[in-house]
């Protein structure tokens, strides 16, 4: 569960949130929309504990997010960035990376599970044996979302997908949320001049 209470944040001359409150329960998906610069990524950074609020509270799994608790909460969270340059040469290395982290060491990794999750995104199994420089930005993004789905985290934060992936990603994350009971936030770009939660 993710909860914000009266969250306010100003960056420079822009008020991104003003007494923003919401509660996202387990097994639920929330869409966060707005134009570039309205605070979508900043909201995810707040939830991850990287961006402090001017006022208000954030709680994850009914525990208050503090500088001391942020590291533990990040271990319960899968985050998919908007842009990502693979730091490895092969797709196999890329998909194995998060499973090698200490916080994910208990998660079962198998090529078969990866290929199954890829099928939900329409990714061909043949990508597994490719080099990362052969991937399109959309394929790289979908691989990261698949990894987030496979990690079994309590919280999944999906930053703005490349167009036209937003709607399929939301539907995919709804399935993942129902199967894993995760709380999922998916950002998407639209024409709104302010942050829209839905």
C-alpha positions in Angstrom: 0.0 0.0 0.0 1.2 3.5 -0.9 -0.3 6.5 0.9 0.4 10.2 0.6 -1.2 12.7 3.1 -1.2 16.4 2.4 2.0 16.1 0.3 3.3 19.5 -0.9 6.4 20.1 -3.0 7.7 23.1 -4.8 10.7 22.9 -7.1 12.1 26.2 -8.1 9.2 28.4 -9.0 6.8 25.5 -9.8 4.4 24.1 -7.2 4.2 20.4 -8.2 1.9 19.2 -5.4 -0.2 21.1 -3.0 -1.8 19.0 -0.2 -1.8 15.9 -2.5 -3.4 12.9 -0.8 -4.2 9.4 -2.0 -4.1 5.8 -0.8 -3.3 3.0 -3.2 -4.2 -0.4 -1.9 -2.6 -3.7 -2.4 -3.5 -5.3 -5.8 -4.3 -1.9 -7.3 -3.0 0.3 -10.1 -3.0 4.0 -10.2 -2.3 6.0 -13.4 -0.5 9.3 -13.0 -0.8 11.6 -16.0 0.3 15.0 -17.1 2.6 16.9 -19.5 6.3 16.7 -19.2 7.4 18.7 -16.2 4.2 18.3 -14.2 5.8 16.1 -11.5 5.2 12.5 -12.5 8.8 11.4 -12.1 9.2 13.6 -9.0 6.2 11.8 -7.4 8.0 8.5 -8.0 11.2 9.9 -6.5 9.1 11.0 -3.4 7.7 7.5 -3.1 11.3 6.0 -3.4 12.5 8.4 -0.7 14.9 10.3 -3.0 13.0 13.6 -3.0 11.8 15.0 0.3 8.5 16.8 0.6 8.1 20.4 1.8 5.3 19.1 3.9 3.1 16.1 4.3 3.7 12.4 4.8 4.4 9.3 2.7 3.8 5.8 4.1 4.5 2.5 2.4 2.9 -0.7 3.8 1.5 1.4 6.6 5.0 2.5 7.8 6.1 6.1 7.6 8.8 6.8 5.0 11.8 8.5 6.6 15.4 8.9 5.5 16.2 5.9 7.8 13.5 3.6 6.4 13.9 4.6 2.7 16.6 2.1 1.9 14.5 -0.8 3.3 11.5 0.4 1.3 13.5 0.6 -1.9 14.2 -3.1 -1.4 10.4 -3.7 -1.5 10.1 -1.7 -4.7 10.7 -2.3 -8.4 11.3 0.9 -10.4 11.2 1.2 -14.2 12.8 4.4 -15.5 11.7 6.2 -18.6 15.2 6.1 -20.2 17.8 3.4 -19.6 21.1 2.6 -21.2 21.9 -1.0 -20.7 25.3 -1.3 -18.8 25.9 -4.8 -20.2 26.4 -6.3 -23.7 23.8 -9.1 -23.9 20.1 -9.2 -23.2 20.6 -12.3 -21.0 23.0 -10.2 -18.8 20.4 -7.4 -18.7 17.5 -9.5 -17.6 19.7 -11.2 -15.0 21.0 -8.0 -13.4 18.2 -7.3 -10.9 18.1 -10.9 -9.8 21.8 -10.6 -8.8 21.1 -7.9 -6.2 21.1 -8.9 -2.6 17.6 -7.8 -2.0 16.4 -10.1 -4.9 18.6 -13.1 -4.1 15.6 -15.2 -3.0 13.7 -14.6 -6.2 13.7 -17.6 -8.6 15.2 -16.7 -11.9 14.7 -18.9 -15.0 14.8 -18.3 -18.7 11.4 -19.9 -19.0 9.8 -17.4 -16.5 11.4 -14.5 -18.4 10.1 -15.8 -21.8 6.6 -16.3 -20.4 6.5 -12.7 -19.1 7.9 -11.4 -22.4 5.0 -13.1 -24.2 2.6 -10.9 -22.3 4.4 -7.9 -23.8 4.6 -9.3 -27.3 8.4 -9.7 -27.1 9.9 -12.6 -29.1 11.9 -15.2 -27.2 14.7 -14.8 -29.7 15.6 -11.5 -28.0 17.1 -13.4 -25.1 20.2 -14.3 -27.2 20.7 -10.9 -28.7 23.0 -8.1 -27.9 21.6 -5.0 -26.1 22.8 -2.7 -28.8 20.3 -4.4 -31.2 17.3 -3.5 -28.9 15.0 -0.6 -29.7 14.2 1.8 -26.8 10.7 0.3 -26.7 12.1 -3.2 -26.4 14.5 -2.2 -23.7 11.6 -0.5 -21.8 9.4 -3.6 -22.1 12.3 -5.8 -20.8 12.6 -3.7 -17.7 8.8 -3.8 -17.1 9.0 -7.6 -17.5 11.8 -7.8 -14.9 9.7 -5.6 -12.5 6.8 -8.0 -12.9 9.0 -11.0 -12.2 10.7 -9.6 -9.1 7.5 -10.1 -6.9 7.9 -6.7 -5.2 5.2 -5.2 -3.0 5.4 -1.9 -4.9 6.0 -1.3 -8.7 6.7 2.2 -10.0 6.6 2.5 -13.8 7.8 5.8 -15.1 6.5 7.3 -18.4 6.6 4.6 -21.2 7.5 5.5 -24.7 4.4 6.1 -26.8 2.3 4.2 -27.8 3.0 1.8 -24.9 1.1 3.5 -22.1 -2.3 1.7 -22.4 -0.8 -1.8 -22.9 1.5 -1.3 -20.0 -1.4 -0.3 -17.7 -3.4 -3.4 -18.7 -0.3 -5.6 -18.2 0.3 -4.0 -14.7 -3.3 -4.6 -13.8 -2.8 -8.3 -14.3 0.5 -8.2 -12.4 -1.1 -6.3 -9.5 -4.0 -8.8 -9.3 -1.6 -11.8 -9.4 1.0 -10.5 -6.9 -1.1 -8.1 -4.8 1.4 -5.3 -5.5 0.6 -1.6 -5.5 1.5 -0.3 -8.9 1.9 3.3 -10.1 2.1 3.9 -13.9 3.0 7.3 -15.2 1.9 8.5 -18.7 2.2 11.6 -20.6 -0.9 13.5 -21.7 -2.0 17.1 -22.4 -2.8 18.1 -18.8 -0.9 21.0 -17.4 -1.1 19.5 -13.9 -0.6 16.1 -12.3 -3.7 13.9 -12.8 -4.3 10.8 -10.7 -6.6 8.1 -11.9 
